[in-house]
Amino acid sequence: MSVPSSSPGATPGGVPSSPSGAARGGVPSPPPTAAPGGVPRRAAPPARRMPAVWPALLAGPLSFGIAGPSLILPDAARDLGLSLGAVTWIVTAFGWAIAIGTPLMAGLQSHRGVRRALLACAASVALGAALVAAGPSLPVLVLGSVAQGLGTAGFTTIAMSLTRSARSMGLVTASLATVGATAPLVADLVAGALSWRAALALPALSLLAVPGVLRHRPADPAPGAPFDLRGAALLTALVTALVFIPHSWPVAGAAAVAACGLLALHLRARPDGFVPASVVRAPVFLLVSGLAFLLAAINFGMIYLLPALLAGRTGWTSGAVGLAILWPLLFGGLVSYGVIAATAKAPVKVVTVLFPGLAAAGAVLAGTGASPAVLLVAQALTSLAAASGQGAFAARAAAAVPDGARATAMGQFNLCYLLGAAFGPAIAAALTG
């Protein structure tokens, strides 16, 4: 997720700095920053301490929208009288929305501050939850999923930007991994107790963190450069076309090529815009971002493919399937922290072979394994590859771009990873349809 950089004249911890170290009399004095129109403006005051539980609660429920529907889509298809492939649009729309929402909401936060971004995201999540909980048709459900995706993407971006220590950031990422691992089972239980519509609204649990974050949020920074609306629109068009490729590849592919060409022309006119040229021209960044997309597509495709394979070969109920796939997903999320630490100093060539290799091994096992145990091992491998690869590749992506572009690079990197989350379920539906 994109982590906005600290405001001019402040250290990462929010402590004002001065080129000379102190004003006259030895009292530290923050330097003025230029506001629009050239009027001097003092740097934002130090950030208030944010309890780590609030960012974690704000970010974690996003994973309900990605992995939660994997066991309940057949119920939705039956009640709506549609095919499984058709209702998969609910998940595809959520994946598209979080991919787009990550950089867009980061831009909103950097230009309008945490409070406005947080309230806008909360309104989007609340609207989306209402639509999926009461929507009478698939188009309404898709719109609700989009609204929840945009809002929770912003929540996750805000959560990661508010962390002030490695422990806090680890708690945020752990909440995403843990919720993602338990989401299929939790959603199935909620669907059994209430309805599958209520299960689709589980991302709204992130709203519980909004009051706490508002209470402890840091002061909003001064506005930065004007927002690159054209660049944001072109990136949105490109990602939209890419999401449609699994469903209608000739038209969507042509649209993606056109959008990519227009975005390239825009980069020449505005190299420091919404998609900085210094980021997309870094070979290592492009390599690891592409591999992150691949790992996410394989992992989330497996998450949606595995329940059908297990049910077909064992006759297990959806609850039993949810319990069975819980351990490989938790394994991947928890073990990944040790793997990321162990490969922190490994060359780029090593990690670009290791994690795709693990994912490929999992995919091969899933295609050839006849027993449930082999299928679960396959899911564990793809989950480990995706969770570890995301962290390891993100570090390489950040190191591959100039210091001033690192926050933006993280937003674009995570966009690629989350775009894979949109592709994976669509590919799984095509394989099982």
NUTIDO-36390 format. One record per residue (C-alpha): residue in one letter; x, y, z. Coordinates in steps of 0.2 Angstrom, whole numbers. Layout:
@res->a | px->X | py->Y | pz->Z
...
//
This chain:
@res->m | px->0 | py->0 | pz->0
@res->s | px->6 | py->18 | pz->-3
@res->v | px->13 | py->26 | pz->12
@res->p | px->13 | py->45 | pz->10
@res->s | px->29 | py->54 | pz->14
@res->s | px->31 | py->65 | pz->28
@res->s | px->27 | py->84 | pz->26
@res->p | px->42 | py->96 | pz->21
@res->g | px->52 | py->101 | pz->36
@res->a | px->48 | py->86 | pz->47
@res->t | px->57 | py->70 | pz->51
@res->p | px->48 | py->53 | pz->48
@res->g | px->43 | py->54 | pz->66
@res->g | px->35 | py->71 | pz->64
@res->v | px->48 | py->81 | pz->73
@res->p | px->51 | py->97 | pz->65
@res->s | px->69 | py->100 | pz->59
@res->s | px->80 | py->115 | pz->54
@res->p | px->94 | py->116 | pz->42
@res->s | px->104 | py->125 | pz->56
@res->g | px->98 | py->114 | pz->70
@res->a | px->92 | py->128 | pz->80
@res->a | px->85 | py->145 | pz->79
@res->r | px->93 | py->160 | pz->88
@res->g | px->95 | py->157 | pz->107
@res->g | px->97 | py->138 | pz->104
@res->v | px->78 | py->134 | pz->104
@res->p | px->74 | py->123 | pz->89
@res->s | px->63 | py->131 | pz->77
@res->p | px->54 | py->122 | pz->62
@res->p | px->57 | py->130 | pz->45
@res->p | px->43 | py->138 | pz->35
@res->t | px->36 | py->128 | pz->21
@res->a | px->29 | py->136 | pz->5
@res->a | px->10 | py->136 | pz->4
@res->p | px->1 | py->139 | pz->-12
@res->g | px->4 | py->156 | pz->-18
@res->g | px->21 | py->157 | pz->-10
@res->v | px->15 | py->162 | pz->8
@res->p | px->27 | py->154 | pz->21
@res->r | px->19 | py->140 | pz->31
@res->r | px->26 | py->131 | pz->46
@res->a | px->28 | py->113 | pz->46
@res->a | px->14 | py->102 | pz->54
@res->p | px->15 | py->99 | pz->73
@res->p | px->21 | py->82 | pz->79
@res->a | px->10 | py->67 | pz->76
@res->r | px->0 | py->61 | pz->91
@res->r | px->4 | py->43 | pz->97
@res->m | px->-7 | py->30 | pz->88
@res->p | px->-11 | py->14 | pz->97
@res->a | px->-6 | py->0 | pz->85
@res->v | px->-23 | py->-9 | pz->87
@res->w | px->-32 | py->5 | pz->78
@res->p | px->-22 | py->4 | pz->61
@res->a | px->-23 | py->-15 | pz->62
@res->l | px->-42 | py->-15 | pz->64
@res->l | px->-43 | py->-3 | pz->51
@res->a | px->-34 | py->-13 | pz->38
@res->g | px->-37 | py->-31 | pz->42
@res->p | px->-56 | py->-33 | pz->36
@res->l | px->-50 | py->-29 | pz->18
@res->s | px->-46 | py->-47 | pz->17
@res->f | px->-64 | py->-52 | pz->20
@res->g | px->-68 | py->-45 | pz->3
@res->i | px->-54 | py->-54 | pz->-6
@res->a | px->-55 | py->-72 | pz->2
@res->g | px->-71 | py->-72 | pz->11
@res->p | px->-83 | py->-76 | pz->-4
@res->s | px->-74 | py->-91 | pz->-9
@res->l | px->-86 | py->-103 | pz->0
@res->i | px->-102 | py->-93 | pz->-2
@res->l | px->-102 | py->-89 | pz->-20
@res->p | px->-112 | py->-105 | pz->-24
@res->d | px->-125 | py->-100 | pz->-12
@res->a | px->-126 | py->-83 | pz->-20
@res->a | px->-127 | py->-90 | pz->-38
@res->r | px->-141 | py->-102 | pz->-33
@res->d | px->-152 | py->-88 | pz->-24
@res->l | px->-149 | py->-76 | pz->-39
@res->g | px->-152 | py->-89 | pz->-52
@res->l | px->-135 | py->-86 | pz->-60
@res->s | px->-120 | py->-96 | pz->-65
@res->l | px->-105 | py->-97 | pz->-53
@res->g | px->-94 | py->-87 | pz->-66
@res->a | px->-107 | py->-73 | pz->-66
@res->v | px->-107 | py->-70 | pz->-48
@res->t | px->-88 | py->-71 | pz->-47
@res->w | px->-90 | py->-53 | pz->-54
@res->i | px->-93 | py->-48 | pz->-35
@res->v | px->-75 | py->-53 | pz->-31
@res->t | px->-68 | py->-47 | pz->-47
@res->a | px->-76 | py->-30 | pz->-44
@res->f | px->-69 | py->-29 | pz->-26
@res->g | px->-51 | py->-34 | pz->-33
@res->w | px->-52 | py->-20 | pz->-46
@res->a | px->-58 | py->-7 | pz->-33
@res->i | px->-44 | py->-11 | pz->-21
@res->a | px->-31 | py->-10 | pz->-35
@res->i | px->-38 | py->7 | pz->-41
@res->g | px->-42 | py->13 | pz->-23
@res->t | px->-24 | py->11 | pz->-16
@res->p | px->-16 | py->24 | pz->-26
@res->l | px->-31 | py->35 | pz->-28
@res->m | px->-35 | py->36 | pz->-9
@res->a | px->-16 | py->39 | pz->-6
@res->g | px->-18 | py->54 | pz->-17
@res->l | px->-33 | py->60 | pz->-8
@res->q | px->-24 | py->58 | pz->9
@res->s | px->-9 | py->67 | pz->4
@res->h | px->-19 | py->82 | pz->-4
@res->r | px->-34 | py->83 | pz->9
@res->g | px->-27 | py->75 | pz->25
@res->v | px->-31 | py->60 | pz->35
@res->r | px->-47 | py->66 | pz->42
@res->r | px->-56 | py->69 | pz->25
@res->a | px->-48 | py->53 | pz->17
@res->l | px->-54 | py->43 | pz->32
@res->l | px->-72 | py->50 | pz->32
@res->a | px->-73 | py->48 | pz->13
@res->c | px->-68 | py->30 | pz->15
@res->a | px->-80 | py->27 | pz->29
@res->a | px->-94 | py->33 | pz->19
@res->s | px->-89 | py->22 | pz->4
@res->v | px->-88 | py->7 | pz->15
@res->a | px->-104 | py->10 | pz->24
@res->l | px->-113 | py->13 | pz->7
@res->g | px->-106 | py->-3 | pz->0
@res->a | px->-111 | py->-14 | pz->15
@res->a | px->-129 | py->-7 | pz->13
@res->l | px->-129 | py->-12 | pz->-5
@res->v | px->-122 | py->-30 | pz->-3
@res->a | px->-133 | py->-33 | pz->12
@res->a | px->-149 | py->-28 | pz->3
@res->g | px->-145 | py->-28 | pz->-15
@res->p | px->-159 | py->-37 | pz->-25
@res->s | px->-148 | py->-40 | pz->-41
@res->l | px->-131 | py->-44 | pz->-46
@res->p | px->-127 | py->-26 | pz->-53
@res->v | px->-132 | py->-19 | pz->-36
@res->l | px->-121 | py->-32 | pz->-27
@res->v | px->-106 | py->-27 | pz->-39
@res->l | px->-108 | py->-9 | pz->-35
@res->g | px->-108 | py->-12 | pz->-17
@res->s | px->-92 | py->-23 | pz->-19
@res->v | px->-84 | py->-9 | pz->-28
@res->a | px->-89 | py->4 | pz->-15
@res->q | px->-82 | py->-7 | pz->-1
@res->g | px->-66 | py->-11 | pz->-11
@res->l | px->-62 | py->8 | pz->-13
@res->g | px->-66 | py->12 | pz->5
@res->t | px->-56 | py->-2 | pz->12
@res->a | px->-41 | py->1 | pz->0
@res->g | px->-41 | py->18 | pz->7
@res->f | px->-42 | py->12 | pz->25
@res->t | px->-27 | py->1 | pz->22
@res->t | px->-17 | py->15 | pz->14
@res->i | px->-21 | py->26 | pz->29
@res->a | px->-17 | py->12 | pz->42
@res->m | px->0 | py->9 | pz->34
@res->s | px->4 | py->28 | pz->33
@res->l | px->0 | py->30 | pz->52
@res->t | px->12 | py->16 | pz->58
@res->r | px->28 | py->23 | pz->67
@res->s | px->38 | py->7 | pz->71
@res->a | px->42 | py->-10 | pz->64
@res->r | px->31 | py->-18 | pz->77
@res->s | px->16 | py->-7 | pz->72
@res->m | px->18 | py->-11 | pz->53
@res->g | px->20 | py->-29 | pz->57
@res->l | px->4 | py->-29 | pz->66
@res->v | px->-5 | py->-21 | pz->51
@res->t | px->2 | py->-34 | pz->39
@res->a | px->-2 | py->-48 | pz->52
@res->s | px->-20 | py->-43 | pz->53
@res->l | px->-21 | py->-43 | pz->34
@res->a | px->-14 | py->-61 | pz->33
@res->t | px->-23 | py->-68 | pz->48
@res->v | px->-40 | py->-61 | pz->42
@res->g | px->-36 | py->-68 | pz->24
@res->a | px->-33 | py->-85 | pz->31
@res->t | px->-48 | py->-86 | pz->42
@res->a | px->-60 | py->-76 | pz->30
@res->p | px->-67 | py->-91 | pz->20
@res->l | px->-72 | py->-100 | pz->36
@res->v | px->-79 | py->-85 | pz->45
@res->a | px->-89 | py->-80 | pz->30
@res->d | px->-96 | py->-97 | pz->28
@res->l | px->-101 | py->-97 | pz->47
@res->v | px->-109 | py->-80 | pz->45
@res->a | px->-118 | py->-86 | pz->29
@res->g | px->-125 | py->-101 | pz->39
@res->a | px->-130 | py->-90 | pz->54
@res->l | px->-137 | py->-75 | pz->45
@res->s | px->-135 | py->-75 | pz->26
@res->w | px->-123 | py->-74 | pz->12
@res->r | px->-127 | py->-56 | pz->10
@res->a | px->-121 | py->-53 | pz->27
@res->a | px->-105 | py->-62 | pz->24
@res->l | px->-102 | py->-51 | pz->9
@res->a | px->-103 | py->-36 | pz->21
@res->l | px->-89 | py->-42 | pz->33
@res->p | px->-77 | py->-29 | pz->26
@res->a | px->-88 | py->-16 | pz->35
@res->l | px->-80 | py->-22 | pz->52
@res->s | px->-66 | py->-9 | pz->48
@res->l | px->-78 | py->5 | pz->52
@res->l | px->-76 | py->0 | pz->70
@res->a | px->-58 | py->7 | pz->70
@res->v | px->-63 | py->24 | pz->63
@res->p | px->-67 | py->33 | pz->79
@res->g | px->-51 | py->28 | pz->87
@res->v | px->-41 | py->33 | pz->72
@res->l | px->-50 | py->50 | pz->71
@res->r | px->-46 | py->53 | pz->89
@res->h | px->-27 | py->49 | pz->88
@res->r | px->-24 | py->55 | pz->70
@res->p | px->-9 | py->66 | pz->66
@res->a | px->-11 | py->84 | pz->61
@res->d | px->-15 | py->85 | pz->42
@res->p | px->0 | py->91 | pz->31
@res->a | px->0 | py->106 | pz->20
@res->p | px->-6 | py->103 | pz->3
@res->g | px->7 | py->97 | pz->-9
@res->a | px->8 | py->98 | pz->-28
@res->p | px->-8 | py->99 | pz->-38
@res->f | px->-16 | py->82 | pz->-41
@res->d | px->-13 | py->74 | pz->-58
@res->l | px->-31 | py->71 | pz->-62
@res->r | px->-27 | py->65 | pz->-80
@res->g | px->-13 | py->53 | pz->-75
@res->a | px->-25 | py->46 | pz->-62
@res->a | px->-39 | py->44 | pz->-75
@res->l | px->-27 | py->35 | pz->-87
@res->l | px->-21 | py->23 | pz->-74
@res->t | px->-39 | py->19 | pz->-69
@res->a | px->-43 | py->16 | pz->-87
@res->l | px->-28 | py->5 | pz->-89
@res->v | px->-32 | py->-6 | pz->-74
@res->t | px->-50 | py->-7 | pz->-78
@res->a | px->-46 | py->-14 | pz->-96
@res->l | px->-34 | py->-26 | pz->-88
@res->v | px->-47 | py->-33 | pz->-76
@res->f | px->-59 | py->-36 | pz->-90
@res->i | px->-46 | py->-46 | pz->-100
@res->p | px->-51 | py->-63 | pz->-92
@res->h | px->-69 | py->-60 | pz->-97
@res->s | px->-67 | py->-52 | pz->-114
@res->w | px->-49 | py->-52 | pz->-119
@res->p | px->-50 | py->-45 | pz->-137
@res->v | px->-59 | py->-29 | pz->-133
@res->a | px->-51 | py->-27 | pz->-116
@res->g | px->-34 | py->-31 | pz->-123
@res->a | px->-36 | py->-17 | pz->-136
@res->a | px->-42 | py->-5 | pz->-123
@res->a | px->-27 | py->-9 | pz->-112
@res->v | px->-15 | py->-6 | pz->-126
@res->a | px->-23 | py->11 | pz->-130
@res->a | px->-23 | py->16 | pz->-112
@res->c | px->-5 | py->11 | pz->-109
@res->g | px->0 | py->21 | pz->-125
@res->l | px->-9 | py->37 | pz->-118
@res->l | px->-2 | py->35 | pz->-101
@res->a | px->16 | py->33 | pz->-109
@res->l | px->13 | py->50 | pz->-118
@res->h | px->7 | py->58 | pz->-102
@res->l | px->22 | py->52 | pz->-93
@res->r | px->33 | py->62 | pz->-106
@res->a | px->23 | py->77 | pz->-103
@res->r | px->22 | py->76 | pz->-84
@res->p | px->36 | py->64 | pz->-78
@res->d | px->32 | py->69 | pz->-60
@res->g | px->14 | py->66 | pz->-60
@res->f | px->2 | py->52 | pz->-53
@res->v | px->13 | py->39 | pz->-61
@res->p | px->31 | py->45 | pz->-59
@res->a | px->42 | py->41 | pz->-74
@res->s | px->57 | py->37 | pz->-62
@res->v | px->47 | py->23 | pz->-55
@res->v | px->41 | py->14 | pz->-71
@res->r | px->58 | py->16 | pz->-79
@res->a | px->67 | py->7 | pz->-66
@res->p | px->70 | py->-11 | pz->-72
@res->v | px->70 | py->-20 | pz->-55
@res->f | px->54 | py->-11 | pz->-50
@res->l | px->45 | py->-17 | pz->-66
@res->l | px->52 | py->-35 | pz->-63
@res->v | px->47 | py->-37 | pz->-45
@res->s | px->30 | py->-29 | pz->-48
@res->g | px->26 | py->-41 | pz->-62
@res->l | px->31 | py->-56 | pz->-52
@res->a | px->21 | py->-49 | pz->-37
@res->f | px->6 | py->-49 | pz->-49
@res->l | px->10 | py->-67 | pz->-54
@res->l | px->11 | py->-73 | pz->-37
@res->a | px->-5 | py->-65 | pz->-31
@res->a | px->-15 | py->-71 | pz->-46
@res->i | px->-9 | py->-89 | pz->-43
@res->n | px->-12 | py->-88 | pz->-24
@res->f | px->-30 | py->-81 | pz->-25
@res->g | px->-34 | py->-92 | pz->-40
@res->m | px->-30 | py->-107 | pz->-29
@res->i | px->-40 | py->-100 | pz->-14
@res->y | px->-55 | py->-100 | pz->-26
@res->l | px->-51 | py->-116 | pz->-35
@res->l | px->-47 | py->-127 | pz->-20
@res->p | px->-64 | py->-128 | pz->-12
@res->a | px->-72 | py->-135 | pz->-28
@res->l | px->-58 | py->-147 | pz->-30
@res->l | px->-59 | py->-153 | pz->-12
@res->a | px->-78 | py->-154 | pz->-12
@res->g | px->-78 | py->-164 | pz->-29
@res->r | px->-65 | py->-177 | pz->-23
@res->t | px->-71 | py->-179 | pz->-5
@res->g | px->-89 | py->-174 | pz->-3
@res->w | px->-85 | py->-163 | pz->11
@res->t | px->-97 | py->-149 | pz->17
@res->s | px->-92 | py->-131 | pz->14
@res->g | px->-89 | py->-129 | pz->33
@res->a | px->-77 | py->-144 | pz->32
@res->v | px->-68 | py->-137 | pz->17
@res->g | px->-66 | py->-120 | pz->26
@res->l | px->-58 | py->-129 | pz->41
@res->a | px->-47 | py->-139 | pz->29
@res->i | px->-40 | py->-124 | pz->20
@res->l | px->-37 | py->-114 | pz->36
@res->w | px->-20 | py->-121 | pz->40
@res->p | px->-12 | py->-119 | pz->24
@res->l | px->-17 | py->-101 | pz->23
@res->l | px->-11 | py->-97 | pz->41
@res->f | px->5 | py->-107 | pz->37
@res->g | px->9 | py->-95 | pz->22
@res->g | px->5 | py->-79 | pz->32
@res->l | px->14 | py->-84 | pz->48
@res->v | px->30 | py->-92 | pz->41
@res->s | px->32 | py->-78 | pz->28
@res->y | px->38 | py->-66 | pz->42
@res->g | px->53 | py->-78 | pz->45
@res->v | px->56 | py->-81 | pz->26
@res->i | px->56 | py->-62 | pz->23
@res->a | px->69 | py->-59 | pz->36
@res->a | px->80 | py->-74 | pz->30
@res->t | px->80 | py->-67 | pz->13
@res->a | px->82 | py->-49 | pz->17
@res->k | px->100 | py->-48 | pz->11
@res->a | px->98 | py->-60 | pz->-3
@res->p | px->102 | py->-54 | pz->-21
@res->v | px->87 | py->-49 | pz->-32
@res->k | px->91 | py->-65 | pz->-43
@res->v | px->88 | py->-76 | pz->-28
@res->v | px->71 | py->-70 | pz->-23
@res->t | px->65 | py->-68 | pz->-41
@res->v | px->68 | py->-87 | pz->-43
@res->l | px->64 | py->-93 | pz->-26
@res->f | px->46 | py->-87 | pz->-24
@res->p | px->40 | py->-90 | pz->-41
@res->g | px->47 | py->-107 | pz->-40
@res->l | px->37 | py->-110 | pz->-24
@res->a | px->21 | py->-104 | pz->-33
@res->a | px->25 | py->-115 | pz->-48
@res->a | px->27 | py->-130 | pz->-37
@res->g | px->11 | py->-127 | pz->-29
@res->a | px->2 | py->-125 | pz->-45
@res->v | px->9 | py->-141 | pz->-52
@res->l | px->4 | py->-151 | pz->-36
@res->a | px->-14 | py->-144 | pz->-38
@res->g | px->-15 | py->-150 | pz->-56
@res->t | px->-8 | py->-167 | pz->-52
@res->g | px->-12 | py->-171 | pz->-34
@res->a | px->-26 | py->-184 | pz->-32
@res->s | px->-28 | py->-183 | pz->-13
@res->p | px->-34 | py->-169 | pz->-2
@res->a | px->-17 | py->-169 | pz->7
@res->v | px->-8 | py->-165 | pz->-9
@res->l | px->-20 | py->-151 | pz->-13
@res->l | px->-18 | py->-143 | pz->4
@res->v | px->1 | py->-144 | pz->3
@res->a | px->-1 | py->-135 | pz->-14
@res->q | px->-11 | py->-121 | pz->-6
@res->a | px->2 | py->-119 | pz->8
@res->l | px->16 | py->-117 | pz->-5
@res->t | px->6 | py->-104 | pz->-15
@res->s | px->1 | py->-95 | pz->0
@res->l | px->19 | py->-95 | pz->7
@res->a | px->26 | py->-89 | pz->-10
@res->a | px->13 | py->-74 | pz->-11
@res->a | px->15 | py->-68 | pz->7
@res->s | px->34 | py->-69 | pz->7
@res->g | px->35 | py->-63 | pz->-11
@res->q | px->25 | py->-48 | pz->-7
@res->g | px->36 | py->-42 | pz->7
@res->a | px->53 | py->-47 | pz->-1
@res->f | px->48 | py->-39 | pz->-18
@res->a | px->42 | py->-23 | pz->-10
@res->a | px->59 | py->-20 | pz->-2
@res->r | px->67 | py->-22 | pz->-18
@res->a | px->55 | py->-11 | pz->-27
@res->a | px->58 | py->3 | pz->-14
@res->a | px->77 | py->1 | pz->-16
@res->a | px->75 | py->2 | pz->-35
@res->v | px->68 | py->20 | pz->-36
@res->p | px->74 | py->37 | pz->-30
@res->d | px->71 | py->41 | pz->-12
@res->g | px->58 | py->54 | pz->-15
@res->a | px->48 | py->42 | pz->-26
@res->r | px->48 | py->27 | pz->-13
@res->a | px->30 | py->31 | pz->-6
@res->t | px->23 | py->32 | pz->-23
@res->a | px->32 | py->16 | pz->-29
@res->m | px->24 | py->7 | pz->-15
@res->g | px->7 | py->12 | pz->-20
@res->q | px->11 | py->6 | pz->-38
@res->f | px->19 | py->-10 | pz->-32
@res->n | px->4 | py->-15 | pz->-22
@res->l | px->-8 | py->-10 | pz->-36
@res->c | px->1 | py->-24 | pz->-46
@res->y | px->-1 | py->-36 | pz->-32
@res->l | px->-19 | py->-32 | pz->-29
@res->l | px->-23 | py->-33 | pz->-48
@res->g | px->-17 | py->-51 | pz->-47
@res->a | px->-30 | py->-53 | pz->-33
@res->a | px->-43 | py->-48 | pz->-46
@res->f | px->-36 | py->-59 | pz->-60
@res->g | px->-35 | py->-75 | pz->-49
@res->p | px->-53 | py->-78 | pz->-45
@res->a | px->-58 | py->-75 | pz->-63
@res->i | px->-45 | py->-87 | pz->-69
@res->a | px->-51 | py->-100 | pz->-56
@res->a | px->-69 | py->-98 | pz->-62
@res->a | px->-64 | py->-100 | pz->-80
@res->l | px->-55 | py->-117 | pz->-76
@res->t | px->-70 | py->-123 | pz->-66
@res->g | px->-84 | py->-117 | pz->-77
//
